[in-house]
Amino acid sequence: MKNTILITISLSLCLSCKGPLKKENTDIKIYDNSILSIIDINSKIEILADSISLPEGPLWDEESKSLLFTDIINNKVLSWNEKDGVKDYISPSGNTGYAPNSGEALVGANALNFDAKGNLILCQMGDRRVSIIKNSPTSKPNFETLIDNYNGKRLNSPNDIIISSDGFYYFSDPAFGFLNLDTFKFVESDLREIDFHGIYRFNPINKELSLVTDEVSVPNGLALSLDEKFLFIKKMGVLDESPKVLKLNLENKEIDTLFDGKKISEEYGGDFDGIKVHSSGNIFFSGGGGILVINPDGKLMARINFGNATNCAFDNEEKYLYVTGHLDNPRVFRFKLKN
């Protein structure tokens, strides 16, 4: 693993100017000056890890002061911290033989999260389930299944999972376990039992699972608004080349487009994937060849040029933004924020 490399960001923005910024560097593009309250144009992009086949699922572990993340293709959870660098953490992570799958590349764990007791929750693409395990390094994991079916039909390949303040789990279940990586198209398979890409809500107390929506063609990343009245959904452009950030009203299930990413994706490349909400209410997500930032009304505020990315996360104090790169950019980064 290469050592941490610092990529210098040229400083070409004038903080004292009024109105639209006239000079912007190629690494940080500011669309609205108010975002400078949390984005520091003097920050440096750091590469924390490289040679990761397909990094995903970044999650800050406050107890160990480490970033946990997955390598989907190599079927591992890895960790990074200042002292030890990158290490294997849990292997195998998402394909243990629990469920039949296509055997293609996207079989490792994807998203990670913590339950109220600090146990690690995993979206296991190959095992086609959401599982839980004690948060500690192991090469002989003993996963406990939380959810593996909907109405008796085996899940596709759980992708992202978030937890509301009242303890409900929301997770997306696109069929990426049945994706041809050469054509980036879904393939027909007798193994697939659910013919839609669903978003679900799970009650860990009574084990009740309910369908939130099956109306999003390829749902990926999920996040809740600060008031938790709305679910933000990253709709990928795999099927229709129309990536979007959607806003689902959790009371009436109405879905609106918060941000249409077609234009910026055509300009910079990259599909829509992971998403996180900052305590300011601004929304950070992968797309447009890096990380895009929009405000709660869907206005584009900034673009940080990490290259194609899969996901992002903050540490508990929101001191850093952590970013995982895509197949053509298989690295893990961090970027210091204002806080």
Secondary structure, DSSP 8 states (H G I E B T S, - for coil): ----EEE-------TT--SS-S---SSEEES-GGGGGTB-TT--EEEEE---SSEEEEEEETTTTEEEEEETTTTEEEEEETTTEEEEEESS-S-SSSS----SSTTSEEEEEE-TTS-EEEEETTTTEEEEE-SS-BSS---EEEE-EETTEE-S----EEE-TTS-EEEEE--GGGEETTTTEE---TT----S-EEEEE-TTT--EEEEES--SSEEEEEE-TTSSEEEEEE--TTTS--EEEEEETTT--EEEEEE-HHHHHHH------EEE-TTS-EEEEETTEEEEE-TT--EEEEE--SSEEEEEE-TT--EEEEEE-TTS--EEEEEB--
